Amino acid sequence: MRTPLVRVPRGWMAPMILCTLLTVGCSSVAGSAVGDGAAPSTTISVVAPNAIPDTPDAETSTAPASEPTGPGSSGTPDTRPSGATAGPSTTSATPSGTPAPSTSTGRNFTLDRFQSPSRNIGCVIEEGLSVRCDLGESAITEKHDCNDIGDWGQSIALDRGRKAAMQCASDTVLDPAVAVLAYGSSTRVGSITCTSSQDGIRCTDDLGHGFRLSRASYEVR
């Protein structure tokens, strides 16, 4: 018995051929997948849009670097109260050749220029062999004629080995910028020693000669 032929309209032929090819191709792919024993799988990676790393960015981190907590570089904490400032230094600089003034009694110095605490007597020791002391204001009543070369009663001098004497002077060694020799303190330069006391300045040499000078009186030997 012959199978009757089915007439296909001419316009349907191309779509039917394309459908047949697609059906055969899909069946082949499906058979291959089933034959291998593994179902086809698709992997989808999902990235969260706002993901942020757990560790901060080293270039944008705002954490401050470790710094010493104390005034030095050792890291020792500063224990001073808030607002406290370092105290002033206890060592004061003085001009070259000008000793710092004495502020305590009963001490020995080697000052060759000094003044009394009253600032009315100033003295200079020359090379440890002589000393001269002058008054700023003198109340000594004794007067001598100086023949217009100065005033008498304001300046007294001692040369080693000779008796001290009041003298005429037209200048003064009193200098308000030099060190103050406090009461009870002494200075010794060479053979000359001078001591400050409330009754004046006393200066002697190593041979027993000397003087005492105050605003209103003096003594020589």
CYANA upper distance limits for C-alpha pairs under 8 A (distance plus 0.5 A):
  8 VAL  CA     12 TRP  CA      7.20
  8 VAL  CA     13 MET  CA      7.37
  9 PRO  CA     13 MET  CA      7.51
 12 TRP  CA     16 MET  CA      6.83
 13 MET  CA     17 ILE  CA      6.86
 14 ALA  CA     18 LEU  CA      6.84
 15 PRO  CA     19 CYS  CA      6.66
 16 MET  CA     20 THR  CA      6.65
 17 ILE  CA     21 LEU  CA      6.80
 18 LEU  CA     22 LEU  CA      6.77
 19 CYS  CA     23 THR  CA      6.60
 20 THR  CA     24 VAL  CA      6.76
 21 LEU  CA     25 GLY  CA      6.66
 22 LEU  CA     26 CYS  CA      6.64
 23 THR  CA     27 SER  CA      6.66
 24 VAL  CA     28 SER  CA      6.70
 25 GLY  CA     29 VAL  CA      6.89
 26 CYS  CA     30 ALA  CA      6.64
 27 SER  CA     31 GLY  CA      6.49
 28 SER  CA     32 SER  CA      6.68
 29 VAL  CA     33 ALA  CA      6.83
 30 ALA  CA     34 VAL  CA      6.73
 31 GLY  CA     35 GLY  CA      6.37
 32 SER  CA     36 ASP  CA      6.81
 33 ALA  CA     37 GLY  CA      7.21
 33 ALA  CA     38 ALA  CA      6.90
 33 ALA  CA     39 ALA  CA      6.90
 33 ALA  CA     40 PRO  CA      7.44
 34 VAL  CA     38 ALA  CA      7.10
 34 VAL  CA     39 ALA  CA      7.47
 47 VAL  CA     51 ALA  CA      8.34
 56 PRO  CA     60 THR  CA      8.03
 56 PRO  CA     61 SER  CA      6.52
 57 ASP  CA     61 SER  CA      6.21
 67 GLU  CA     75 GLY  CA      8.03
 68 PRO  CA     72 GLY  CA      7.82
 68 PRO  CA     73 SER  CA      6.40
 68 PRO  CA     74 SER  CA      7.17
 68 PRO  CA     75 GLY  CA      4.63
 68 PRO  CA     76 THR  CA      7.54
 68 PRO  CA     77 PRO  CA      8.16
 69 THR  CA     75 GLY  CA      5.88
 69 THR  CA     76 THR  CA      6.67
 69 THR  CA     77 PRO  CA      5.36
 69 THR  CA     78 ASP  CA      6.79
 70 GLY  CA     74 SER  CA      7.99
 70 GLY  CA     75 GLY  CA      6.14
 70 GLY  CA     76 THR  CA      5.45
 70 GLY  CA     77 PRO  CA      4.85
 70 GLY  CA     78 ASP  CA      4.71
 70 GLY  CA     79 THR  CA      8.45
 71 PRO  CA     76 THR  CA      8.36
 71 PRO  CA     77 PRO  CA      8.38
 71 PRO  CA     78 ASP  CA      6.78
 72 GLY  CA     76 THR  CA      7.80
 80 ARG  CA     84 ALA  CA      6.64
 94 THR  CA     98 THR  CA      6.77
 94 THR  CA     99 PRO  CA      7.29
 94 THR  CA    100 ALA  CA      6.84
 95 PRO  CA     99 PRO  CA      8.41
 98 THR  CA    178 VAL  CA      6.94
 98 THR  CA    179 ALA  CA      7.68
 99 PRO  CA    111 LEU  CA      7.73
 99 PRO  CA    178 VAL  CA      7.85
 99 PRO  CA    179 ALA  CA      6.44
100 ALA  CA    179 ALA  CA      6.26
101 PRO  CA    178 VAL  CA      7.92
101 PRO  CA    179 ALA  CA      4.54
101 PRO  CA    180 VAL  CA      5.30
101 PRO  CA    181 LEU  CA      7.40
102 SER  CA    179 ALA  CA      7.22
102 SER  CA    180 VAL  CA      6.14
102 SER  CA    181 LEU  CA      6.09
102 SER  CA    182 ALA  CA      6.23
103 THR  CA    180 VAL  CA      8.39
103 THR  CA    182 ALA  CA      6.78
104 SER  CA    182 ALA  CA      6.84
104 SER  CA    185 SER  CA      8.29
105 THR  CA    182 ALA  CA      6.18
105 THR  CA    183 TYR  CA      6.30
105 THR  CA    184 GLY  CA      5.50
105 THR  CA    185 SER  CA      5.68
106 GLY  CA    183 TYR  CA      8.18
106 GLY  CA    184 GLY  CA      5.33
106 GLY  CA    185 SER  CA      5.09
106 GLY  CA    186 SER  CA      7.95
107 ARG  CA    184 GLY  CA      7.85
107 ARG  CA    185 SER  CA      5.26
107 ARG  CA    186 SER  CA      6.84
108 ASN  CA    185 SER  CA      6.36
108 ASN  CA    186 SER  CA      5.32
108 ASN  CA    187 THR  CA      5.93
108 ASN  CA    188 ARG  CA      7.96
109 PHE  CA    185 SER  CA      8.27
109 PHE  CA    186 SER  CA      6.60
109 PHE  CA    187 THR  CA      4.83
109 PHE  CA    188 ARG  CA      6.88
110 THR  CA    187 THR  CA      5.45
110 THR  CA    188 ARG  CA      5.60
110 THR  CA    189 VAL  CA      6.10
111 LEU  CA    187 THR  CA      6.19
111 LEU  CA    188 ARG  CA      7.54
111 LEU  CA    189 VAL  CA      7.55
112 ASP  CA    123 CYS  CA      8.40
112 ASP  CA    124 VAL  CA      6.12
112 ASP  CA    125 ILE  CA      5.31
112 ASP  CA    126 GLU  CA      7.65
112 ASP  CA    187 THR  CA      8.30
112 ASP  CA    189 VAL  CA      7.07
113 ARG  CA    122 GLY  CA      8.16
113 ARG  CA    123 CYS  CA      6.31
113 ARG  CA    124 VAL  CA      5.15
113 ARG  CA    125 ILE  CA      7.00
113 ARG  CA    178 VAL  CA      6.96
113 ARG  CA    179 ALA  CA      7.64
114 PHE  CA    122 GLY  CA      6.47
114 PHE  CA    123 CYS  CA      6.14
114 PHE  CA    124 VAL  CA      7.38
114 PHE  CA    175 ASP  CA      8.44
114 PHE  CA    178 VAL  CA      5.95
114 PHE  CA    179 ALA  CA      5.41
114 PHE  CA    180 VAL  CA      6.11
114 PHE  CA    181 LEU  CA      6.66
115 GLN  CA    119 ARG  CA      6.36
115 GLN  CA    120 ASN  CA      7.94
115 GLN  CA    121 ILE  CA      6.06
115 GLN  CA    122 GLY  CA      4.75
115 GLN  CA    123 CYS  CA      6.68
115 GLN  CA    174 LEU  CA      7.66
115 GLN  CA    175 ASP  CA      7.85
115 GLN  CA    176 PRO  CA      7.92
115 GLN  CA    178 VAL  CA      7.16
115 GLN  CA    179 ALA  CA      6.77
115 GLN  CA    180 VAL  CA      5.41
115 GLN  CA    181 LEU  CA      6.55
116 SER  CA    120 ASN  CA      6.99
116 SER  CA    121 ILE  CA      5.86
116 SER  CA    122 GLY  CA      7.02
116 SER  CA    180 VAL  CA      6.18
116 SER  CA    181 LEU  CA      6.17
116 SER  CA    182 ALA  CA      7.40
116 SER  CA    183 TYR  CA      8.42
116 SER  CA    196 SER  CA      7.18
116 SER  CA    200 GLY  CA      8.41
116 SER  CA    201 ILE  CA      7.80
117 PRO  CA    180 VAL  CA      6.31
117 PRO  CA    181 LEU  CA      7.06
117 PRO  CA    182 ALA  CA      6.38
117 PRO  CA    183 TYR  CA      7.61
119 ARG  CA    136 GLY  CA      8.45
119 ARG  CA    176 PRO  CA      7.34
119 ARG  CA    180 VAL  CA      8.31
120 ASN  CA    135 LEU  CA      6.14
120 ASN  CA    136 GLY  CA      5.39
120 ASN  CA    137 GLU  CA      7.02
120 ASN  CA    174 LEU  CA      8.28
120 ASN  CA    215 ARG  CA      7.99
121 ILE  CA    133 CYS  CA      7.10
121 ILE  CA    134 ASP  CA      6.10
121 ILE  CA    135 LEU  CA      5.25
121 ILE  CA    136 GLY  CA      6.76
121 ILE  CA    174 LEU  CA      6.93
121 ILE  CA    201 ILE  CA      8.20
121 ILE  CA    214 SER  CA      8.06
121 ILE  CA    215 ARG  CA      8.47
122 GLY  CA    133 CYS  CA      5.94
122 GLY  CA    134 ASP  CA      5.94
122 GLY  CA    135 LEU  CA      7.25
122 GLY  CA    136 GLY  CA      8.48
122 GLY  CA    173 VAL  CA      6.53
122 GLY  CA    174 LEU  CA      4.59
122 GLY  CA    175 ASP  CA      6.87
123 CYS  CA    131 VAL  CA      7.48
123 CYS  CA    132 ARG  CA      5.99
123 CYS  CA    133 CYS  CA      4.57
123 CYS  CA    134 ASP  CA      6.94
123 CYS  CA    173 VAL  CA      6.76
123 CYS  CA    174 LEU  CA      7.07
124 VAL  CA    131 VAL  CA      6.16
124 VAL  CA    132 ARG  CA      5.99
124 VAL  CA    133 CYS  CA      7.06
124 VAL  CA    173 VAL  CA      7.19
125 ILE  CA    129 LEU  CA      7.91
125 ILE  CA    130 SER  CA      6.30
125 ILE  CA    131 VAL  CA      4.80
125 ILE  CA    132 ARG  CA      7.12
125 ILE  CA    189 VAL  CA      7.62
125 ILE  CA    192 ILE  CA      7.89
126 GLU  CA    130 SER  CA      5.78
126 GLU  CA    131 VAL  CA      6.48
127 GLU  CA    189 VAL  CA      7.97
127 GLU  CA    190 GLY  CA      7.57
128 GLY  CA    189 VAL  CA      5.32
128 GLY  CA    190 GLY  CA      4.43
128 GLY  CA    191 SER  CA      5.93
128 GLY  CA    192 ILE  CA      6.12
129 LEU  CA    159 ASP  CA      6.76
129 LEU  CA    160 ARG  CA      5.90
129 LEU  CA    190 GLY  CA      7.18
129 LEU  CA    191 SER  CA      6.57
129 LEU  CA    192 ILE  CA      6.97
129 LEU  CA    205 ASP  CA      8.45
130 SER  CA    157 ALA  CA      7.91
130 SER  CA    158 LEU  CA      5.97
130 SER  CA    159 ASP  CA      4.87
130 SER  CA    160 ARG  CA      6.28
130 SER  CA    192 ILE  CA      7.40
131 VAL  CA    157 ALA  CA      6.21
131 VAL  CA    158 LEU  CA      5.83
131 VAL  CA    159 ASP  CA      7.22
131 VAL  CA    192 ILE  CA      7.77
131 VAL  CA    203 CYS  CA      8.17
132 ARG  CA    155 SER  CA      7.59
132 ARG  CA    156 ILE  CA      6.24
132 ARG  CA    157 ALA  CA      4.79
132 ARG  CA    158 LEU  CA      6.98
132 ARG  CA    173 VAL  CA      8.17
133 CYS  CA    155 SER  CA      6.35
133 CYS  CA    156 ILE  CA      6.00
133 CYS  CA    157 ALA  CA      6.95
133 CYS  CA    173 VAL  CA      7.46
133 CYS  CA    174 LEU  CA      8.16
133 CYS  CA    213 LEU  CA      8.27
134 ASP  CA    154 GLN  CA      5.97
134 ASP  CA    155 SER  CA      4.85
134 ASP  CA    156 ILE  CA      6.93
134 ASP  CA    172 THR  CA      6.67
134 ASP  CA    173 VAL  CA      6.67
134 ASP  CA    174 LEU  CA      6.54
135 LEU  CA    154 GLN  CA      5.49
135 LEU  CA    155 SER  CA      6.99
135 LEU  CA    174 LEU  CA      7.69
135 LEU  CA    214 SER  CA      8.26
135 LEU  CA    215 ARG  CA      7.23
136 GLY  CA    154 GLN  CA      7.96
136 GLY  CA    174 LEU  CA      7.42
137 GLU  CA    154 GLN  CA      8.17
137 GLU  CA    215 ARG  CA      7.16
138 SER  CA    153 GLY  CA      7.44
138 SER  CA    154 GLN  CA      6.52
138 SER  CA    215 ARG  CA      5.63
138 SER  CA    216 ALA  CA      6.80
139 ALA  CA    215 ARG  CA      6.19
139 ALA  CA    216 ALA  CA      4.99
139 ALA  CA    217 SER  CA      8.01
140 ILE  CA    153 GLY  CA      6.71
140 ILE  CA    215 ARG  CA      7.44
140 ILE  CA    216 ALA  CA      5.26
140 ILE  CA    217 SER  CA      6.15
141 THR  CA    216 ALA  CA      8.34
142 GLU  CA    153 GLY  CA      7.58
143 LYS  CA    152 TRP  CA      6.90
143 LYS  CA    153 GLY  CA      7.15
144 HIS  CA    152 TRP  CA      6.49
144 HIS  CA    153 GLY  CA      8.41
145 ASP  CA    152 TRP  CA      7.90
146 CYS  CA    150 GLY  CA      6.50
146 CYS  CA    151 ASP  CA      6.84
146 CYS  CA    152 TRP  CA      7.06
146 CYS  CA    168 CYS  CA      6.37
149 ILE  CA    168 CYS  CA      7.69
149 ILE  CA    169 ALA  CA      7.55
149 ILE  CA    170 SER  CA      6.88
150 GLY  CA    168 CYS  CA      5.92
150 GLY  CA    169 ALA  CA      5.12
150 GLY  CA    170 SER  CA      4.54
150 GLY  CA    171 ASP  CA      8.27
151 ASP  CA    168 CYS  CA      5.60
151 ASP  CA    169 ALA  CA      5.94
151 ASP  CA    170 SER  CA      6.74
152 TRP  CA    166 MET  CA      7.74
152 TRP  CA    167 GLN  CA      6.27
152 TRP  CA    168 CYS  CA      4.87
152 TRP  CA    169 ALA  CA      7.12
153 GLY  CA    166 MET  CA      6.94
153 GLY  CA    167 GLN  CA      7.48
153 GLY  CA    168 CYS  CA      7.77
154 GLN  CA    166 MET  CA      8.16
154 GLN  CA    167 GLN  CA      8.21
154 GLN  CA    168 CYS  CA      8.22
154 GLN  CA    169 ALA  CA      8.08
155 SER  CA    166 MET  CA      6.39
155 SER  CA    167 GLN  CA      6.14
155 SER  CA    168 CYS  CA      7.24
155 SER  CA    169 ALA  CA      6.91
155 SER  CA    172 THR  CA      8.18
156 ILE  CA    164 ALA  CA      7.74
156 ILE  CA    165 ALA  CA      6.21
156 ILE  CA    166 MET  CA      4.70
156 ILE  CA    167 GLN  CA      6.21
156 ILE  CA    213 LEU  CA      8.19
157 ALA  CA    164 ALA  CA      6.16
157 ALA  CA    165 ALA  CA      6.21
157 ALA  CA    166 MET  CA      6.96
157 ALA  CA    167 GLN  CA      7.73
158 LEU  CA    162 ARG  CA      7.41
158 LEU  CA    163 LYS  CA      7.17
158 LEU  CA    164 ALA  CA      4.86
158 LEU  CA    165 ALA  CA      7.24
158 LEU  CA    204 THR  CA      8.33
158 LEU  CA    209 HIS  CA      8.22
158 LEU  CA    210 GLY  CA      6.93
158 LEU  CA    211 PHE  CA      8.07
159 ASP  CA    163 LYS  CA      7.88
159 ASP  CA    164 ALA  CA      7.41
160 ARG  CA    191 SER  CA      7.95
160 ARG  CA    192 ILE  CA      8.23
160 ARG  CA    205 ASP  CA      6.25
160 ARG  CA    206 ASP  CA      8.25
160 ARG  CA    207 LEU  CA      7.96
160 ARG  CA    209 HIS  CA      7.90
161 GLY  CA    205 ASP  CA      7.86
161 GLY  CA    207 LEU  CA      6.69
161 GLY  CA    209 HIS  CA      7.21
162 ARG  CA    209 HIS  CA      7.08
163 LYS  CA    209 HIS  CA      6.16
163 LYS  CA    210 GLY  CA      7.31
163 LYS  CA    220 VAL  CA      7.55
163 LYS  CA    221 ARG  CA      5.97
164 ALA  CA    209 HIS  CA      7.24
164 ALA  CA    210 GLY  CA      6.12
164 ALA  CA    211 PHE  CA      6.57
164 ALA  CA    220 VAL  CA      5.89
164 ALA  CA    221 ARG  CA      6.50
165 ALA  CA    211 PHE  CA      8.47
165 ALA  CA    220 VAL  CA      6.83
181 LEU  CA    185 SER  CA      6.71
181 LEU  CA    186 SER  CA      7.67
181 LEU  CA    187 THR  CA      8.45
181 LEU  CA    195 THR  CA      8.49
181 LEU  CA    196 SER  CA      6.71
182 ALA  CA    196 SER  CA      6.79
182 ALA  CA    197 SER  CA      8.31
183 TYR  CA    195 THR  CA      8.38
183 TYR  CA    196 SER  CA      5.36
183 TYR  CA    197 SER  CA      5.10
183 TYR  CA    198 GLN  CA      6.91
184 GLY  CA    195 THR  CA      7.32
184 GLY  CA    196 SER  CA      6.14
184 GLY  CA    197 SER  CA      6.07
185 SER  CA    195 THR  CA      6.38
185 SER  CA    196 SER  CA      6.28
185 SER  CA    197 SER  CA      8.35
186 SER  CA    193 THR  CA      7.49
186 SER  CA    194 CYS  CA      6.06
186 SER  CA    195 THR  CA      4.73
186 SER  CA    196 SER  CA      6.85
187 THR  CA    193 THR  CA      6.26
187 THR  CA    194 CYS  CA      5.94
187 THR  CA    195 THR  CA      7.05
188 ARG  CA    192 ILE  CA      6.20
188 ARG  CA    193 THR  CA      4.80
188 ARG  CA    194 CYS  CA      6.96
189 VAL  CA    193 THR  CA      7.04
191 SER  CA    205 ASP  CA      5.84
191 SER  CA    206 ASP  CA      5.80
192 ILE  CA    203 CYS  CA      7.41
192 ILE  CA    204 THR  CA      6.28
192 ILE  CA    205 ASP  CA      5.08
192 ILE  CA    206 ASP  CA      7.19
193 THR  CA    203 CYS  CA      6.05
193 THR  CA    204 THR  CA      6.00
193 THR  CA    205 ASP  CA      6.86
194 CYS  CA    201 ILE  CA      7.33
194 CYS  CA    202 ARG  CA      5.91
194 CYS  CA    203 CYS  CA      4.58
194 CYS  CA    204 THR  CA      7.01
195 THR  CA    201 ILE  CA      6.35
195 THR  CA    202 ARG  CA      5.76
195 THR  CA    203 CYS  CA      6.96
196 SER  CA    200 GLY  CA      6.87
196 SER  CA    201 ILE  CA      5.36
196 SER  CA    202 ARG  CA      7.13
197 SER  CA    201 ILE  CA      6.73
197 SER  CA    202 ARG  CA      8.41
199 ASP  CA    214 SER  CA      6.88
200 GLY  CA    212 ARG  CA      6.86
200 GLY  CA    213 LEU  CA      5.80
200 GLY  CA    214 SER  CA      4.90
200 GLY  CA    215 ARG  CA      8.17
201 ILE  CA    212 ARG  CA      6.04
201 ILE  CA    213 LEU  CA      5.89
201 ILE  CA    214 SER  CA      7.19
202 ARG  CA    210 GLY  CA      7.80
202 ARG  CA    211 PHE  CA      6.19
202 ARG  CA    212 ARG  CA      4.82
202 ARG  CA    213 LEU  CA      7.13
203 CYS  CA    210 GLY  CA      5.86
203 CYS  CA    211 PHE  CA      6.08
203 CYS  CA    212 ARG  CA      7.09
204 THR  CA    208 GLY  CA      6.79
204 THR  CA    209 HIS  CA      5.95
204 THR  CA    210 GLY  CA      4.46
204 THR  CA    211 PHE  CA      7.12
205 ASP  CA    209 HIS  CA      6.09
205 ASP  CA    210 GLY  CA      6.82
209 HIS  CA    220 VAL  CA      8.43
209 HIS  CA    221 ARG  CA      5.93
210 GLY  CA    220 VAL  CA      6.47
210 GLY  CA    221 ARG  CA      5.91
211 PHE  CA    218 TYR  CA      7.68
211 PHE  CA    219 GLU  CA      5.79
211 PHE  CA    220 VAL  CA      4.77
211 PHE  CA    221 ARG  CA      6.66
212 ARG  CA    218 TYR  CA      5.85
212 ARG  CA    219 GLU  CA      5.55
212 ARG  CA    220 VAL  CA      7.13
213 LEU  CA    217 SER  CA      6.81
213 LEU  CA    218 TYR  CA      4.97
213 LEU  CA    219 GLU  CA      7.18
214 SER  CA    218 TYR  CA      6.54
